[in-house]
Amino acid sequence: MSGNATGQVQILLAAGGTGGHMFPAEALAEVLLSRGCKVDLVTDERGQGFGDRLPQVTVHRVAAGGVAGKGIAAKLKNIGRLGLGYLQCRKLIRRLDPAVAVGFGGYPSVPPLLAAQQHQNRTLLHEQNAVAGRANRFLMKHASKVALSFERVKFCEKLPADKVLVTGNPVRPAIAALADRPYRPPEPGGPFHLLVFGGSLGARSFSQHVPASLALMSEDLRRRLRIVQQCRPEDIDAVAATYREAGIEVELKPFFDDMAARLDWAHLVLSRAGASTVAELTAAGRPAIMVPLPHAIDDHQLANARAVEERGGAWVLTEAAFSPSSVAERLTSFSGAPERLAAAAAAARSLGKRDAAARLADAVIDLVPASQRGRLNAETK
């Protein structure tokens, strides 16, 4: 029986503290709570704010640390931290005895998932990228199920077919709702809306190359351009001056808290290719030029972007090829080809899984032992 005083089905989530891991965990938690589950989360110090957003979720902080790309001393220290985290999680798993433990990747997910597997609890892993991360690769052999966000994921090719399911990567409800709004390509000679964002803190190269590309465009295209761009705070003044001198209508911010409205406005997006970004662009059905982060672990952003490009939903521009001239060339081409943008929007939408959070919750509920199903909400059983 699940070890919580409420008598509810106990689910344990575990995730690294960065947004790419935490957001799908948060989306799943919301659905599981609505289905009558008791949800706890294990993370590191970076994920402590989770409890502020979902106060019904009990958050447990675990010792953890990455071991990739570090010196010997740092690796040994973090291996020790992972060992301590495992001991902490053995006690937690014995106390909670979750019906299912769900891992979202990141090193803080390893101690609780490993402890759950050794305690014979059922486990599910969710992989957000087109290349499985190191934590999930370490855990997947003994996982009950592995949920993927892409049809093909590197390092998951040899998993048994009955162990794998494709759920997609959860997106915010406001983003998912954009799938019901048709993409509107730019009118010939009319305004051309470009949305530029480079991840949680913006991208320095975007702030350099996009404004510099203006000098290489025709006067007609500059007249049509309307730009909304995420920009590092320290870059805003210089970037704004460049746009102002070119007579471009622009809005610059370090962060946009209304991304659904921005995507709805955009004719074309220029972005990185992190898992959450790709999930949002495909769920919304928006064409994009993706510039993968060149130093992403295992080059997973390039793999994410290629997966969309292969289906016609985006165009990949590597960081090495990213320059003012390459930006100007592509914007000039796409601004005069609304049919290409519309086709890419449709292709992107065909890849999106707007119900990914519900699919993932279904997969978790399917693993709940039959003896505990009676404690779920009636519509969930």
N, C-alpha and C positions, 0 to 999 in steps of 0.2 A: 504493500500500500504506500502511496505517495506520502512523504514525510512532512506535510504541513497541517496546521491546526484547522484549516478551513474545510478540509475534506474535498477540496477541488483537485482536479488533475494537475499535477506539478510538472511544469516544463522549465528546463534550464537552458538559457541562451548563453553563448560565450563568443566574444568578439574582441578583436583589437580595437584600440581607442580612436582610430582615424575614421573620418566620415564614410569612406568607402565600405568599411566593415560595419560601422554602427548604424548607418541609415537602414539597410535591409533588416537588421536586427530589430530596430525600432518599429518598422512597418509590420514585421511579423508579430511582434509583441502586441500591437494594437489589435490585430485580428484575433489572436489567441485569447486575449482578455475578453473580447466581445463574444467568444465562444465558451466562456465560462472556465477558462484555465487559470491557474495560479502561475505567474511568471516571475522567475528570478534571472538576473543577468550577472555573469562574471566578466570583468574587464580589467584594464589597468587604470592608472591615475588619469589618463587622457579621457576616459569614458565616464568619469564621475558625474558629468552633467546630465547623463541619461535620466537619472531619477527625478530631475527637475521637470523634464518634459513628460514623463510618465510616472507619476508618483505611486501608482499601483504596483510598480515593479520594484522589487528589492534588489539593490545593486551591491555586489560583493567585489571588492578590489583584490586582485591577486598579484603576486610577484611574478614578473616575466621580463624577458629581454630578448632581442633579436641576436642571431649569431652570424648572419650573412654579411660578408664584406667588412668584417671588423678585424682588428689585430688580435693576436693570441690572448693577451691579457683580458681584453674586453669580452672575447668569446668565452673564456673560462668563467669570468664574472657572471655573464648572462646565463650560462649553462647552470651555474649555481643558483641563480634566481629562478630559473625554470624548475629546478629540483625542489626548491622551497615552495614554489607555487603548486607543484604537484602534491606535496604533503598537505598544504592548506586545503587543496581541493578534494583530497581523499576524505578528509573529515566532513567537508561540505556535502559531498555526494552521499556519504553514509547517512547524514542527517536528513537531507531532502529526499533522497531516493527518487529522483525524477522519473516520470514515465518515459520521457524522451529528453535527451540532451542534444542541442543544436549548435553547431559550430559555424562561424562565419569567417574564419580565417584570421590571420594575425597571430603573433606568438602568444598573446594572452589566452587564446582559445585552446592551446595545446594542453596545459595542465588539467583543466576541467574535463575536456573530452577524453583524454587518456585515462583519467580516473574513472569516468563513467564507463568506458569500454571495459576496464579491468574489473569494475563492479558488476558487469553484465547488464548494464542499462542499455536501452536501445539508443542509437545515435544517428543523427542526420547531419551531413555537411552541406553547406551552401557555398558554391564557388561563383564569385561575381565576374571573373575575367575569363578571357579566352585561353589563358595559360593558368593552370592550377597553381596556387601559391604554395610555398614551402610547408606551411602548417597543415594545410589540407592534404598535401601529398603524403606527409608523415602519418596522418590519421586515417586516410581513406581505405586502406586495406581492411581494417576491422570495423568500418562504419556500416550501419544497417542500410543506409541509403545515401546517395550523393546527388544533390540537386544542382543543376547547371543553369547558367544564364545564356549560354550559346549552344548551338547544335553540336559543334565540334570544339573540344577543349583539350589542349595539349596536356599530356600526362594522364589523361583519363581514358585514353583509347582502349586500354586493355581491361577496363573494369567490366564485370559481367553485365550484360544488357539489363537484367532484372534488378540490378542495384542502382541504375542510373535513371533519372528523369529530368526533363527540361522544364523548369518553372519560369525562367526569366529572372530578372533582377527587379525587386520592388521599386516603384516610383511613387512620388507624392500624389494623392488623389487629384489635385488640381492639374498636374501634368497629364495624368491618365485621361482626364476629361477632354483634353485637346484632341484626342483621337476622334471625337464626335464632331469636331469643327474642321471643315474642309480647308486644305491648304490653298491659299490664294496667291498665285504667282504674280510678279510685278507686271504692271501694264506697260506696253511699249511706250517709251518716253516718259513714263511716270516715275514716282519715287521708288528707289531701290533700297530696301531695309536690310542692313547688315548688323547682326548681333555677334559680338566678339567676347568670348570669355575663356579664361585659361585655368580653371580650377579654383580652389578655395581662396587662393591669395593672388590670383591673376598671374600673367606670364610676362616676364620682362621682354622677351623677344617679340611678343605681340605688340607691346607698347612702342617698340622700336620700328618694326617693319611695316605695320599697317599704316601709321601716319606717313612714313617715308614713301609709301607706294603712291601717294596722291599725286606727286610730281610727275609720275609716269603714266597717269591716266588722262583721257581726253577731258576737255572742259565740260562736254556734255555729261559724261559720267559723274564728274565731281558735282555738277549741278543736281543730279538725280540722287546722289548718295545721302542716306540718313543712317547714322551709325550710333549704336548703343554699345559701349565697351566697358568691360570690367578692367580695372587698372589699379596697380599698387598705389597706395596713398602718396608715396614719395614721388611717383611719376606723373600724377594727375596734372600739375601745373604745366609741365613741359609738353605733355601730349596735347593738352587743351590748346596751347599756343600754336602748335603745328596745325591742328584742325582749323583753328580760327583764321590763321593766315591764308588757308586754302579755301575759306568760305564754306566749310562743311558743317552741316547741322549735326551735332554730336552730344551725347550724354555720357559722362564718365562717372563711374562709381567703383569703390573697392569691392562692393558686394551688392547683389540684387536679391531682395527677399520676396520678389514677385516674379520669379522666373517663368511661371506659366504664362503670365501676360506678355513677357518679353518674347517668349517663343512663339506665341500666337501672332505677334506683330511681325516677326522676322520673315523675310523672303529667303535668306541664306544665313547660316551660322558658321563662324570660324571658331574652332575650339580644340582643346586637347581631347584625349580619347580614354579618359578614366572610365571605370565601370559604370558609375552613376551617370556620368555625362552621356555615354552611349545609350544607356537604358532610357534616359529622358528623351533624347533626340529620336529614338526609334518609337517609343510609346507615343510621342507627340506627332511623329511623322513629319520631320523637318529636314530638308537637305542640308548637308554640312560639308565643309572642308575641314578635315581633321588633321591636326599637327601633333602626332604622338609625342609625349614627353620622352626624350631620348635616353634618359637614365633610369627609367622605370625598371623595377626588378624583373628579370627574365624577358625584358622588352614586351611586357604584357599589353601596354597601350597600343603598340604597333599591331599586335595580333587582334586586339579588339577592333581597331579601325579597319583592318583588312577584312574582317568578317562582315562588316557592313558594306565596304566597298565592293566585295565580290558579288553581293546581291544587288548592287546598283544604288544603294542608299546614301553613299557618301563618296568623297574624293579624298585620297590620302596624300598629304604633302609632308615629307619627312623634314625634320629639323635642319638637316644638311641642305635641303633644297629650298627651305623657307627663306624668302628674301623679299625686299620691296618689289623687285621685278616679277617674281612668281605670284605675289599677291595681286599686283596690278593686272597681270596677264589673265588670271582666273576670274577676277571680278569683271574685267572687260568682256570676257567670253560669256559668263553666266548672266550678266545683266541684259544681254541681248538674246538670251535663249530661254524664255520662260517655260517652254515645253520640256527642256532638260531638267529644270528645277522641279517642275511638277512630277515628272517621272521619278526623280530621285526621292521626292517626298513620299510618293506612293510606295516605292520600294522600301524606304525606311519604315513606314508604318506597317508594312507586311511582316517586318521582323519584330516589331514591338509586342510586348506582352503586358498589357495594361493591368491584367488581373494577377500579376506575379505574386503579390502578397497572399492572395487567397489560395493560389495554387500551392504555394509553399506551406501555408497553414494546413491545407488538405493532406499534404504529404506527411506532416508531423502527426496529425490526428490519426492517419492510417497506421502509424506505428504504436499508438497508445494501446496497451494490452486490453483485450476484450473485457477483462474483469473490472476495468476502470471506466469503460465507456459510459456507464450509467450516470456518471457525475458530470458529463458534458451537457451543454445546452441542447435541448431536444432537436433543434434543426441541424446540429453538428454531427450527431451520431451516425 
